[in-house]
Amino acid sequence: MMKKEMKLPKPVETYVRAINACDADEFESSFAHNAVIKDVGREIRGIAAIKEWANHEIFAVNVTLDVMETVERDGQTIVTVKVDGAFDRTGLPDPLLMDHCFTVAGDKIVALTCRLADRAPGT
């Protein structure tokens, strides 16, 4: 699904692959137990809450991510993705481009911030 070859850190690659394969166990395995997700104004702390969030916000609505661009900045991997799925699109841009800002420690995601992309990829 990726537009061009981009080297993602292993847990980020696992995160994207798990979402696209609708694999909740693989998704969960990419996170540290005390990971924190900030998703458009909400904060989700810990693996149990992350699992619940993902089941409702990702897997229940068949979200897929198409990686458009990846940049490293200030110790984070920022992945701009085109998001698709069967969720309510009311008030959302089309296409829906989001930045997923990952902080990785070792082989796990310890922090993730999801926000609307403020620019088109490559700009």
C-alpha positions as CSV (number, residue, x, y, z in Angstrom):
1,M,0.0,0.0,0.0
2,M,3.0,2.3,0.4
3,K,3.5,4.9,-2.3
4,K,7.3,4.8,-2.1
5,E,9.9,2.8,-0.2
6,M,10.2,4.4,3.2
7,K,12.1,2.8,6.1
8,L,9.9,2.9,9.1
9,P,11.1,1.9,12.6
10,K,10.0,-1.7,13.2
11,P,7.2,-1.0,15.7
12,V,5.8,1.8,13.4
13,E,5.9,-0.7,10.5
14,T,4.1,-3.2,12.7
15,Y,1.4,-0.6,13.7
16,V,0.6,0.3,10.0
17,R,0.7,-3.4,8.9
18,A,-1.6,-4.5,11.8
19,I,-4.2,-1.8,11.1
20,N,-4.3,-2.6,7.4
21,A,-4.6,-6.4,8.2
22,C,-7.2,-5.7,10.9
23,D,-4.9,-7.6,13.4
24,A,-5.6,-6.4,16.9
25,D,-3.0,-8.6,18.6
26,E,-0.2,-7.5,16.3
27,F,-1.4,-3.9,16.8
28,E,-1.2,-4.2,20.5
29,S,2.3,-5.8,20.3
30,S,3.7,-2.6,18.8
31,F,3.1,-0.6,22.0
32,A,4.8,-0.4,25.4
33,H,2.5,-1.3,28.3
34,N,2.6,2.3,29.6
35,A,2.3,4.0,26.1
36,V,0.3,7.2,25.7
37,I,-1.8,8.1,22.7
38,K,-3.1,11.6,22.0
39,D,-5.9,11.3,19.4
40,V,-7.4,14.6,18.3
41,G,-7.9,16.1,21.8
42,R,-8.2,12.8,23.8
43,E,-5.5,11.1,25.8
44,I,-5.4,7.3,26.0
45,R,-3.0,5.8,28.6
46,G,-1.8,2.2,29.0
47,I,-2.2,-0.9,26.9
48,A,-5.7,-1.8,28.1
49,A,-7.1,1.6,27.2
50,I,-5.2,1.6,23.9
51,K,-6.7,-1.8,23.0
52,E,-10.2,-0.5,23.8
53,W,-9.6,2.7,21.8
54,A,-8.3,0.7,18.8
55,N,-11.1,-1.8,18.8
56,H,-13.7,1.1,18.7
57,E,-11.9,3.7,16.6
58,I,-9.9,1.5,14.2
59,F,-10.9,-2.1,13.9
60,A,-14.7,-1.7,14.3
61,V,-14.8,0.8,11.3
62,N,-12.2,-1.0,9.1
63,V,-9.6,1.8,9.1
64,T,-6.8,1.5,6.6
65,L,-3.7,3.7,6.4
66,D,-1.9,4.5,3.1
67,V,1.5,5.9,4.0
68,M,2.2,9.1,2.0
69,E,5.4,10.4,3.7
70,T,7.7,9.8,6.6
71,V,10.0,12.3,8.3
72,E,12.2,12.2,11.3
73,R,12.0,15.3,13.4
74,D,13.0,16.0,17.1
75,G,13.4,12.4,18.0
76,Q,10.0,11.5,16.5
77,T,9.0,9.6,13.4
78,I,6.1,11.5,11.7
79,V,4.1,9.4,9.3
80,T,1.6,11.2,7.1
81,V,-1.1,8.8,6.1
82,K,-4.3,8.9,4.0
83,V,-7.0,7.4,6.2
84,D,-9.9,5.4,4.8
85,G,-12.6,3.2,6.4
86,A,-16.3,3.1,7.3
87,F,-16.3,5.9,9.9
88,D,-18.4,9.1,10.0
89,R,-16.7,11.6,7.7
90,T,-18.9,14.5,8.7
91,G,-16.8,17.7,8.8
92,L,-13.6,15.8,7.8
93,P,-11.4,16.8,4.8
94,D,-11.4,14.5,1.7
95,P,-8.9,13.0,1.4
96,L,-8.4,12.6,5.2
97,L,-4.7,13.1,5.7
98,M,-3.4,12.6,9.2
99,D,0.0,12.9,10.9
100,H,0.9,10.1,13.2
101,C,3.8,11.3,15.4
102,F,5.5,8.3,17.0
103,T,8.0,8.2,19.8
104,V,9.8,4.8,19.9
105,A,11.9,3.4,22.7
106,G,13.7,0.1,22.0
107,D,11.2,-1.9,19.9
108,K,8.0,-0.4,21.2
109,I,5.9,2.7,20.6
110,V,5.8,4.7,23.9
111,A,3.9,7.8,22.6
112,L,1.7,8.5,19.6
113,T,0.0,11.8,18.7
114,C,-2.6,11.6,15.9
115,R,-3.7,14.9,14.3
116,L,-4.9,16.3,11.0
117,A,-2.1,16.9,8.7
118,D,-1.4,20.6,8.4
119,R,0.1,20.4,4.9
120,A,0.1,18.1,1.9
121,P,2.9,15.5,1.8
122,G,6.1,16.8,0.2
123,T,5.5,20.4,1.1
